[in-house]
Amino acid sequence: MRSPSLISLLGFTAATLGSLGTAPLAQAQAAPTTLSDYLTRGQEANPDLHAFAARYEAARARIAQASALPDPMLQVSHFVESVQTRTGPQLNIFMLNQRLPWFGQLDGRAQAAEAEAEAIHFAFQARQLMLARALGVGYFDYAFTGKAIALTAQSLALLEGLAPQVEERVRTGGDLNALLRLQVEIGKLRDRVASLEQQRPRQSAQLVALLALPADTVLPWPVWEPAPPGDTPNSASLLAAVELGNPELQTLARKIDSSRVRVELARLEARPNFTVGLNYIQVGKPVVNPMTPDAGKDPWALTVAVNLPIWKQRNTALRREASAQQRAAESELTNRLHQLRADTLSALSSLRDAQRRLRLYQDELLPLAQQAVEITRSSYQNSRATLLEVIDSERSLLDLELQLWRAHADSAQQRLVLQTLTNRPL
């Protein structure tokens, strides 16, 4: 089965992927660094997608089975003691029978099997998008952790660079409390860096499992250049795209189609099936009446049989079961549509909030914090500001930088979520 590329489904620019599991070994083992690498590797190697591809292949094979006639039956009867008849002794009887379902049953079974195969196909696409969402969310969380470690380590290095100068001031009679506060702040930053570094193995392990890489692999930090905040999509267009393109809804719609066909098949179960056959009797050489007309000739006959579906209780139960299955599928589709609408509006709200924070931190707060840090550092060098003011300004700058990168990650994650919900690029 050739599968639609995760990258093409999400609108990323990359080469179209081939069949599942056909990636060269060297490419499959290369550690991914970009989101495109993650999605490519995920589609090629994730065993869950391979399982769905195999299920789809099996479902397609069931279509031919459903539309085929039952196997004919050949029966042979051999007379251990020949029965003497007027035309000669009977030696063997050959009977060939073929059952023929009522008109429309074979076509209905084929239509139901085809609808079920299409449902699995759309379920496979839905699983692709679920994998893309899991990889994307994990990717941006992992990238944010790398940025947080780098920014925190940079702030730590700046404060550690102040330590010799503060110690010298204490030796010349300066305030000891300033040195103690500096050491406390350095210790807190070291603890934050250590905590962030402990997140790396856990986040990497989760991504490694989705990418089907060796369990002991530690992924390199992602290569991530965040995009500037853009316009948020319209909620009405997103909801319309969900209804038209979401593969989960397409899966349930195909299940409804299959249920409708099965309702008709249940109705046809009350119709009789026919069996046509050919009987051939092998007669031996006549001994008793060799002059009898047709003596020694093998007779044959055509037969027709009809089954009698007289057990109404069984047929009624079949129709009730099929109707209940159809109602269940329709209710499941309605329920899932409501859930997807709520998920879409929630993701859109989160995206708008992330972009609001991006503009606030990037355009307003962060420039002010950087300017405050520069002024405070210069004032401290000229003894016009205290060390505590330097520490506070550095802490504020670090917090705003972390908030900015968190907003970048949140924005990218919610855009990816909306793309997987609508099955289209934004």
C-alpha positions in Angstrom: 0.0 0.0 0.0 1.4 3.4 -0.9 0.6 5.8 1.9 0.1 9.5 1.7 3.1 11.4 3.0 2.7 12.9 6.5 4.8 15.8 5.2 2.5 16.3 2.2 -0.6 16.1 4.4 0.8 18.8 6.7 2.0 21.1 3.9 5.7 20.8 4.6 8.1 20.8 1.6 10.0 17.6 1.3 10.4 14.7 -1.2 7.4 12.4 -1.5 7.9 9.3 0.5 7.8 5.8 -1.0 6.1 2.7 0.3 6.3 2.0 4.0 9.4 0.3 5.2 11.5 0.9 2.0 13.8 3.5 3.4 17.5 2.8 3.0 19.1 1.6 6.2 21.6 4.4 6.4 18.8 7.0 6.1 16.6 5.1 8.6 19.4 5.2 11.2 20.4 8.8 10.8 19.4 10.9 13.9 16.7 13.4 12.9 17.1 17.1 13.7 14.4 18.9 11.9 10.6 18.5 12.0 10.7 17.2 8.4 13.2 14.6 9.4 11.0 13.5 12.3 7.9 13.2 10.2 9.8 11.3 7.4 11.3 8.9 9.8 8.0 8.4 11.7 6.2 7.4 8.5 8.9 5.1 7.3 9.6 3.3 10.6 6.7 3.5 13.0 5.4 -0.1 13.5 1.9 1.1 14.3 1.6 2.5 10.8 3.0 -0.7 9.3 0.2 -2.6 11.2 -2.5 -0.3 9.7 -1.0 -0.8 6.2 -1.2 -4.6 6.7 -4.8 -4.3 8.0 -5.7 -2.3 4.9 -4.1 -4.9 2.6 -6.1 -7.6 4.4 -9.4 -5.6 4.1 -8.8 -5.1 0.3 -8.4 -8.9 -0.1 -11.7 -9.5 1.7 -13.6 -7.7 -1.2 -12.9 -10.5 -3.6 -13.8 -13.1 -1.1 -17.2 -11.3 -0.4 -18.2 -11.1 -4.0 -17.3 -14.7 -4.9 -19.8 -17.6 -5.2 -19.6 -20.3 -2.6 -17.4 -23.3 -3.6 -19.3 -25.9 -5.6 -19.7 -29.3 -4.0 -18.8 -32.6 -5.7 -20.2 -35.8 -4.1 -19.3 -39.3 -5.2 -21.3 -42.4 -4.1 -19.8 -45.8 -4.8 -22.0 -48.9 -4.6 -20.2 -51.6 -2.6 -22.8 -53.9 -3.9 -24.2 -52.8 -7.2 -27.9 -52.2 -7.5 -29.3 -54.1 -10.5 -31.6 -52.0 -12.5 -33.5 -52.5 -15.8 -30.7 -51.0 -17.8 -27.8 -52.5 -15.9 -26.0 -52.5 -12.5 -25.4 -49.0 -10.9 -21.7 -48.6 -10.0 -21.2 -44.9 -9.0 -23.2 -41.8 -8.6 -21.6 -38.3 -9.2 -23.4 -35.2 -7.9 -22.2 -31.6 -8.6 -24.0 -28.8 -6.7 -23.6 -25.0 -6.8 -25.4 -22.7 -4.3 -26.6 -19.4 -5.7 -27.4 -16.6 -3.2 -30.4 -14.4 -3.8 -30.1 -11.6 -6.3 -28.1 -8.7 -4.8 -26.5 -10.5 -1.9 -23.1 -10.9 -3.6 -23.0 -7.3 -4.7 -24.1 -6.2 -1.2 -21.4 -8.2 0.5 -18.8 -6.7 -1.9 -20.0 -3.2 -1.2 -19.9 -3.7 2.5 -16.4 -5.1 2.3 -15.3 -2.2 0.2 -16.7 0.3 2.6 -14.9 -1.4 5.5 -11.7 -1.3 3.5 -12.1 2.4 2.9 -12.8 2.9 6.6 -9.5 1.2 7.4 -7.7 3.4 4.8 -9.0 6.6 6.4 -8.2 5.2 9.9 -4.7 4.7 8.6 -4.6 8.4 7.5 -6.0 9.4 10.9 -3.2 7.4 12.6 -0.7 9.1 10.4 -1.9 12.5 11.6 -2.0 11.3 15.2 1.6 10.3 14.9 2.5 13.6 13.3 0.8 15.4 16.1 2.6 13.4 18.8 5.9 13.9 17.0 5.4 17.6 16.5 4.3 18.3 20.0 7.2 16.3 21.4 9.6 17.9 18.9 8.8 21.5 20.0 8.8 20.6 23.7 12.2 19.0 23.2 13.5 22.0 21.2 12.2 24.4 24.0 14.1 22.3 26.6 17.3 22.8 24.6 16.7 26.5 24.3 15.9 26.8 28.0 19.2 25.0 29.0 21.2 27.3 26.7 19.6 30.5 28.0 19.8 29.5 31.6 23.4 28.4 31.2 24.2 31.7 29.6 22.6 33.6 32.5 24.5 31.4 34.9 27.8 32.2 33.2 27.1 35.9 33.5 26.5 35.7 37.2 29.5 33.5 37.8 31.5 36.0 35.9 30.5 38.6 38.5 31.6 36.5 41.5 35.3 37.4 41.5 34.4 41.1 41.3 32.0 40.8 44.2 34.4 38.8 46.3 37.0 41.5 45.8 34.6 44.1 47.0 33.9 42.1 50.1 37.6 41.8 50.8 37.9 45.5 50.6 35.0 46.1 53.0 32.0 45.7 50.8 28.7 44.2 51.9 28.9 40.5 52.5 25.1 40.1 51.9 25.6 40.9 48.3 28.0 38.0 47.9 25.7 35.7 49.7 22.7 36.7 47.5 24.8 36.1 44.4 25.9 32.7 45.5 22.2 31.8 46.3 21.2 33.0 42.8 24.0 31.0 41.2 22.9 27.9 43.1 19.4 28.3 42.0 20.4 28.6 38.3 22.6 25.6 38.6 19.7 23.7 40.0 17.5 24.9 37.1 20.0 23.8 34.6 20.3 20.3 36.2 16.5 19.9 36.3 16.2 20.9 32.6 19.0 18.4 31.7 17.1 15.7 33.5 14.2 16.3 31.2 16.2 15.5 28.1 16.4 11.7 28.5 12.7 11.5 29.2 11.6 13.6 26.2 14.2 11.9 24.0 12.9 8.4 25.0 9.4 9.3 24.1 10.4 10.6 20.7 12.7 7.6 20.1 9.8 5.2 20.7 7.7 7.0 18.1 10.6 7.0 15.6 11.4 3.3 16.2 15.0 4.1 17.0 17.2 2.0 19.4 16.1 2.5 23.0 19.5 3.9 24.1 19.5 6.7 21.5 19.7 10.2 22.8 18.4 12.5 20.1 20.4 15.7 19.3 18.8 19.0 20.0 16.4 20.0 17.2 17.4 22.5 14.6 14.5 25.0 15.0 14.1 28.4 13.6 10.7 29.7 14.9 8.5 31.5 12.4 7.3 35.1 13.2 3.7 35.3 14.5 1.2 35.4 11.6 -2.5 35.8 11.2 -4.7 33.2 12.9 -7.1 31.3 10.6 -10.8 31.8 10.7 -12.7 29.5 13.0 -15.6 29.0 10.5 -13.2 27.9 7.8 -11.4 25.6 10.2 -14.6 23.9 11.3 -15.7 23.5 7.7 -12.3 21.9 6.9 -12.7 19.5 9.8 -16.1 18.3 8.6 -14.8 17.8 5.1 -11.3 16.5 5.5 -10.8 14.9 8.9 -10.1 11.2 8.3 -11.6 10.1 11.6 -15.0 11.4 10.3 -14.3 9.8 6.9 -13.7 6.5 8.7 -17.0 6.7 10.6 -18.8 7.7 7.4 -17.6 4.6 5.7 -18.7 2.5 8.7 -22.2 4.0 8.3 -22.1 3.1 4.6 -21.2 -0.5 5.5 -23.9 -0.6 8.1 -26.5 0.5 5.6 -25.5 -2.2 3.2 -25.6 -4.7 6.0 -29.2 -3.6 6.8 -30.1 -4.5 3.2 -28.2 -7.8 3.4 -30.2 -8.7 6.5 -33.4 -8.0 4.7 -32.2 -10.3 1.8 -31.5 -13.1 4.3 -35.3 -13.7 4.3 -35.1 -14.5 0.6 -34.4 -18.1 -0.5 -31.1 -19.3 -1.9 -31.0 -21.7 -4.9 -28.9 -24.7 -5.5 -28.4 -26.1 -9.0 -26.8 -29.4 -9.6 -26.0 -32.2 -12.0 -26.4 -35.9 -11.1 -24.6 -38.5 -13.2 -25.0 -42.3 -12.6 -22.4 -44.7 -13.9 -24.0 -48.0 -15.1 -22.1 -51.2 -15.7 -22.5 -53.7 -18.5 -26.0 -55.1 -18.6 -26.1 -58.9 -17.9 -29.7 -59.6 -16.9 -31.6 -57.8 -19.7 -29.0 -56.9 -22.4 -31.7 -56.3 -25.0 -33.6 -53.7 -22.9 -33.8 -50.2 -24.6 -31.0 -47.9 -23.3 -29.3 -50.8 -21.6 -25.9 -49.9 -20.4 -26.3 -46.1 -20.9 -25.4 -43.7 -18.1 -28.3 -41.6 -17.0 -27.9 -38.0 -15.8 -30.3 -35.3 -14.4 -30.4 -31.6 -13.5 -31.5 -30.7 -10.0 -32.7 -27.5 -8.5 -33.1 -26.9 -4.7 -34.4 -24.0 -2.7 -33.8 -23.4 1.0 -36.8 -22.2 3.0 -36.1 -19.3 5.3 -39.1 -20.1 7.6 -37.5 -19.2 10.9 -38.7 -15.6 11.1 -37.3 -15.0 14.6 -33.7 -15.4 13.3 -34.3 -13.1 10.3 -36.0 -10.5 12.4 -33.0 -10.6 14.9 -30.6 -10.1 12.0 -32.4 -7.0 10.8 -32.6 -5.6 14.3 -28.9 -6.1 14.8 -28.0 -4.5 11.5 -30.3 -1.5 12.2 -28.8 -1.1 15.7 -25.3 -1.1 14.3 -26.2 1.6 11.8 -27.7 3.8 14.5 -24.6 3.2 16.7 -22.3 4.3 13.8 -24.4 7.4 13.1 -24.3 8.4 16.8 -20.6 7.8 17.0 -20.0 10.1 14.0 -22.1 12.8 15.5 -20.3 12.5 18.9 -16.8 12.5 17.2 -17.8 15.6 15.1 -18.7 17.5 18.3 -15.4 16.5 20.0 -13.4 17.5 16.9 -15.1 20.9 16.8 -14.3 21.5 20.5 -10.7 20.4 19.9 -10.4 22.7 16.9 -11.8 25.8 18.8 -9.6 25.0 21.8 -6.4 24.7 19.6 -7.4 27.9 17.8 -7.8 29.7 21.2 -4.5 28.5 22.4 -2.8 29.6 19.1 -4.2 33.1 19.4 -3.0 33.3 23.0 0.4 32.1 22.1 0.7 34.7 19.3 -0.5 37.4 21.6 2.3 36.5 24.1 4.8 36.4 21.2 4.0 39.9 20.2 4.0 41.1 23.8 7.3 39.6 24.7 9.1 40.1 21.4 8.0 43.6 20.6 7.5 45.2 24.0 8.7 43.5 27.2 11.9 41.8 26.0 13.5 45.0 24.5 12.7 46.9 27.7 14.2 44.1 29.8 17.4 44.0 27.7 17.7 47.8 28.0 17.2 47.6 31.8 19.9 44.9 32.1 22.4 47.0 30.1 21.7 50.1 32.2 21.9 48.1 35.5 25.2 46.5 34.5 26.7 49.8 33.6 25.4 51.4 36.8 26.9 48.6 38.9 30.3 49.0 37.3 30.1 52.7 38.3 28.8 51.9 41.8 25.4 53.5 41.1 23.4 50.2 41.4 23.5 47.4 43.8 24.3 43.8 43.0 20.7 42.9 43.9 19.4 45.1 41.2 21.8 43.4 38.7 20.5 40.0 39.8 16.9 41.1 39.6 17.3 42.5 36.1 19.1 39.3 34.9 16.4 37.2 36.4 13.7 39.2 34.7 15.5 39.0 31.3 15.9 35.2 31.6 12.3 34.7 32.5 11.1 36.8 29.6 13.4 35.0 27.2 12.1 31.7 28.4 8.5 32.9 28.1 9.2 34.1 24.6 10.5 30.7 23.5 7.7 28.9 25.3 5.2 31.1 23.3 7.1 30.1 20.1 6.8 26.4 21.0 3.1 26.8 21.9 2.3 28.6 18.7 4.1 26.0 16.6 2.4 23.1 18.5 -1.1 24.5 18.1 -0.6 25.2 14.4 0.4 21.6 14.0 -2.6 20.4 16.0 -4.9 22.5 13.7 -3.3 21.0 10.6 -3.8 17.5 11.8 -7.4 18.2 12.7 -8.2 19.8 9.4 -5.9 17.5 7.3 -4.6 20.5 5.4 -1.8 23.1 5.7 -2.8 26.4 7.3 
